[in-house]
Amino acid sequence: MKLPEKTQRHCPYCGKHTSHKVSVAKQRGRSAARPLSRGSAAREKARGLRRGIGNLGKRSKPPVKSWKRKTKTTKRMTITYTCEECGKTHQIKKAIRSGRIEIGQKVVK
């Protein structure tokens, strides 16, 4: 997917159309993005399901068989826009699933 280096967009902070610099947000790990998401280790520790005696539900016995999930071939990339007047950054509402994004001449995979 090809994008220009700069574009004219509405800045929600300035309240007017200004020139914006286009970039891609850095990919964060799942644990960094959502530390207390459902099924995460940190959430289980907080709920007291990791250590101790007694029935721990699905954590009480080893899994029956190991299975491999089919992995996706692309990642979701969030495009960020930095206003050149006020310097504030905002992003698109939904990330774009793409193999690579080309901003000007720079390629992000």
N, C-alpha and C positions, 0 to 999 in steps of 0.2 A: 504494500500500500504506500503510495507516494503522497507526501504532504509538503507544503511550502515552509520555509524557515520562519517567515513572518506573515501574519494575516490580520485583516481588520475584523474585530469582534466587539460585541457589547461587553463592557466591563461592569460587573454588578457593584463594584466598589466606587468607581468614578461616576457611574450612571450615564455613560455616553459611549459611543463607538470610538475605540482607539486602536492603535497598532499593538499587536500581541506577538510575543516570541513563542514558537511552538516547540515543545519538548515531550519526552516520554517519562512518566514517573518510574522510579526505581522499583524493581520487584522486591516485595518483602515476603519473608517466610510466613507460613500459616500461623505458627506460634506467635510471631511478632505482631501479626495483623489482628488476630482474634485469640487472645490468651485464654479466655474462658468459654470457648465455643463448645457445643455439645459433643461429648466423647473425648475431649482433650484430657491429657494427663494432669494438667494443673487444676482443672475443674474437679477431677476425681479426687485429687489430694485434698482440695478444699472441702469436699463433701465427706472426707474420711473413708474413702473406698479403696485406698491403696495399701494400707498397712493394718495389722491387727489380726485378731482371731474372729472366727464366726463366718457366716455366709456373706460372701462379697458379690453375689449375683453372677454376672457374666465373667467376672475376674476370678472366680473360684476354681476353675479347671482349665487346662490347656485347650487350644482349639483342636477340633477333630481332624481337619485337613487344611492344608495350606492351598490357597487359590490365588491366581494372579489376575488382577483387574486389567482390562485393556486401557492403556494410557492414551491421553489425547496428544495429537501431533502439534498443536499450537498452544500458545499462552495468551491470556487476556492482557492487553496493554492499555494503560490509562494515559490519555493524552492530556498534558497540562498546558495552560496558556498563561503567560506572564505579561501583565500590562506594562507597557513601556513608560506610561505617565506616572502611575502610582507605585509600580513595582510589585503589586500583589498578584498572587497566583491563584487561578481557579482551574477546575478540570471539567471534562465532559461527564455527563450523568452516568453513562454506562461504558465500561471498558470495551475495546474492540478486540475481537479474537482474530489474530493475524500471525502468520509465520514470521514476517519481518515488516518493519515500518521504515520507510526512507524519508527522512526530513532533510530537504535540500539535497546534499550529497552524502550526508551521514546516514549509515544503515544501523538500525537497532534490531537485534534478533531476540 
